[in-house]
Amino acid sequence: MSPSKPSACPRCGAAIPARAAEELCPACLLAGALEAPDEFPRELGGYRLLGVLGGGGMGTVYEAEQTATARRVALKVLGHELDSPEMRQRFLREGRLAAGVSHPNSLYVFGTEEIEGRPVITMEIAGGGTLGDRLKKRGPLPVAEAVDAVLDVVSGLKAAHAAGVLHRDIKPSNCFVSSDGSVKIGDFGLSVSTLAQDDSYLTGTGVILGTPAFASPEQLRGRELDVRADIYSVGATVFTLLTGKPPIAGRNPVEVVAAALEERPQALTELRDDVPAGLAQVVARCLAKRPEQRYPDYAALRAALLPFGSTRPEPAPLGRRLFAGFMDVAVCGIIPAVAAYAFFGFDLDDGLLFTERSPAVIAAWAGLAAFFVLYHALFEGLFGASLGKALMGLRMARADGRAPGLGRALVRSSINTLFGNLGKLLCFLTITAEQYAAGGAVVVGASNLVAFLAYATMRRRNGFATVWDLATGTRVVLRPKRAARPAIDVVAPPAASASGAEPIGPYSVAAEVVPARWISARDDALRRRVWLRRRTSELTPARRDVARPGRNRWLQSVETPAATWDVFEAPPGVPLRDLLRGDGGLSWESLRHWLHDLAAEVASAAKDRTLPPELGLDHVWITAEGRAVLLDEAWPGGDGRGELVAVADLAGRQRFLHGVAARAHPATVPLHARVVLDSLAAGSFEKLSFLVGSLRSLLSKPARLDRQLRAASLLAVPLFLMTFVSLLVIGDRAGGGSMSAESGLPEVLLIPILTLFVLGACLALPQLVVLLALRATPGQFVFGFAVVDAAGAPAGRARLLVRWLIAWSLPAAVFAYCGWVGEADLGGLHSLSLLALLPWLFGLALAVLRPARGPHDRWSGCWLVPR
Amino acid sequence: MTDPPAPGPHGFTTTRWSLVAAARPDEASRTRARAALEDLCRAYWYPLYAFVRYRGHGSQEAQDLTQSFFARVIEKDGFASADPGRGRFRTYLLGAMKHFLANEWHRARAQKRGGEVRFVELGALEPDALDALEPARPADPDAGFDREWALRSTARALERLREESERAGQEERFEALKGCLTGAEPDRSETAARLGLTAGALKVAVHRLRQRYRELLRAEIAQTVADPSDVEDEMRHLVDALRGETGTRL
């Protein structure tokens, strides 16, 4: 009898020996019997096991309660069947890598230990199962829900990457849902460090690392990996959440691997109708076979996913939309007009259209309209925004947030163009050349007003939809802004004990924060920093259980003959006081996050009675990721700035938070935030939750003026006017041209000087009048910024006048010289005088580069802040 | 061959190997010990036979040697040299066989030629069946022996579980669910439908089968160690032996 081919164990993958009874893998039979019976509750070391949460890559995860503290944890126990020195090493490394990531979207690791000879990782319990469970239970998820979940995953992965960890095994069953609905990444069983040189790339022979259906081609090939491998897995995860099956499938792992290397996954849109084409493109880009074709980093991926999440984009403010329109008309007007004149000698003037009515003129007009249509269709269809909209921070979206797509954009811009030319078209069909000459021109001009009919449908409730918006189901919306926390630089703490002090429990002492009471130490097994605080009074169970980003977690207690130490997480960072050294204060952009963190933490701590009785600035710790953490005890070395406030009541809590808010540089605080801060200063919030809500809403508003908007605010009107002037001059030249002769200016100077004139007449002078009357210009409202003084208050008239004079003096001088000297110009100084505009243009560039404070703002003692 | 008593909720206090290892010189004790040893030897003859094959002996010769070894160990009170400190039947048996092969095999072979002992009925097996049972040759014969030992322990517990199921008229259920004993999860809905069980009842059935196998396997292994607290350690050792290497067929 010839031996039959050994089959593989479905559980461990090893070949089943020919003589194995019942064709069952004997090793798994033994290992299965070694596992303690799955009866709950039962004891394991210092824990009471309450149930099985799941089987991770390397063992079983139990829900457990720490007997001594009653804290609920997840306990990951290395499986017997996997117990080998190599697996042990990998298992403990998992703990170490995961412990390096402390982020609200990553499961927190409390520690590692050995119980009954088996390595165990103690972790935070998420409580809501995994995304894989959710998928099994409910089937494919709604688009926005899936995207929201994955955005959380991306945040967690970003933090992991910042901590130097590549996850390498992202899939729905490794994404854990917490009780508040947020999603946390876990199971760092296959992760590697991108930093530690000694962290070798551990692979068992013949062991496939990763889950083939979710692993990138380079991972399956065993090549070197970077963040883009995890991005691939994120794409596969979105795909699975939306369709219920992974992008790459096969009957066995070999088929899956072959398909993952060769085959292109099916397009999401083919599998599910309601998946936006834009999202399908994002996922397809994540799943690109070559890493360089994927998103380069998490910031880019996040920005791409954001429009498809549940956060609905805000409708574009009308002012910005109007300016975007100006800019687009400038682009669509000047380019074809110049081209038509330069190449064909056509003057695109209404008069010619009506008087000549030649096919050539009609064709030119049709060409212009076609250009307008194509310009919008292409830019908005392909990129989601025309140049003007992009510059104004706007984009096009369908009602569900998707990009419009080429076809829809084409229909939309055709309707738009039709309305824009409707009046003219009607006139062209009804008015003869003679009638036009005899006063019909006025009618034609007036007929252009028909275009405004299209705007009659705009209502707040329909997202300010015009006729073409309604017809195509599209809207113009604000491009979502990322309110990313600015990270801070942290000097690495001393790595080892400087004093040669005895270790306390498993922790080696690094430094004493407060002698004999507060010690900065290092957990060598997990390679992370901890704080040890000598216990003077028992910690409340509530404090031990705190698992909020605004508070450092309690890890365990350690008994020494001399004292009991409570061990806390010590997130890398600095005390807030260290950031206050230097001038002015903190920028609002950072401080607003910290203020919100602290307010949320104070509100939560007040509820579960874990708030220290007194708080001051020295109780605030800022982590390297830019999160504020409330310390239980003041960081030592306060110099009087950290005055303590009793926070037993609401007034005290507001006083403490106001103390933090007051550290903002006043001239960086936007006007919209001043209202909230003033109320805080007055202690007028009736509940802390109201304050938290107000501060949260501030996070979604701009914290500073960005370059793009500043450029738009400086250039939109001048560009439009220049287009207008250029068209005038071109028209004049086409008609035989008398402007140059009349003004006495050389041809080359006509456009710049006329533009200056129009700028002065249409912009600068009206601006001065309005400024002096209202202390603000309409442009500031449209672009959403305000001019403030050093104290953060809206700048006074005198200051605004100075600022205006600085801004306009140079062009005024040039214009005055050229305009007044005119024909009497000696030696062509006209042209040279234009050189005087160079510093002005340079100042303009500087104002764009430093949007919060251009040269004219600086010299007049002003700052620009969002309104 | 008698099976060990089925473990009850209280487990065992005296195992077969502890009887052997702690045998006192009085006749009653020796008789009990001999019976216990005989049982064990019958159960675990194959790993020893395989070990002899690993050492390079032909199939027929290995059968003869194994027979002789058992005869000698049991008939000649070989267990008197058992060291309770070593704790395990497996290690004792291997040590004794090595000693036997080094010093006494030629004498034993002469005795065999006299045809006096047929301890294990190898002849009852068809030559083809024996061929199929040929062990793979491992790099390390000791490890190979442990591996065969582990296979035998798990198989014996499985045999008992099957017998129990058959007695209870649940043969079909055993067939359908035995795969779960390795920790694998069955296709719940399909299996439940096939067995005519509700999902809850299936879960309970899987749980019970696993529980029972765990008891039987532990009981089996407990028979070969002197101290019941060594059971887990022995099991771990056997898992390691199984995970160690695969060997090549002879």
Interface residues (C-beta under 8 A of the other chain):
Chain A: M1 P3 C9 P10 R11 A14 A15 P17 A18 R19 A20 A21 E22 L24 C25 P26 A27 C28 L29 L30 A31 G32 A33 L34 E35 P37 D38 H80 E81 D83 S84
Chain B: D128 A129 D131 A132 L133 A136 A150 L151 S153 T154 A155 A157 L158 E159 R162 K178 G179 L181 T182 G183 A184 H207 R210 Q211 Y213 R214 L217 R218 E232 M235 R236 L238 V239 D240 L242 R243 T246 R249
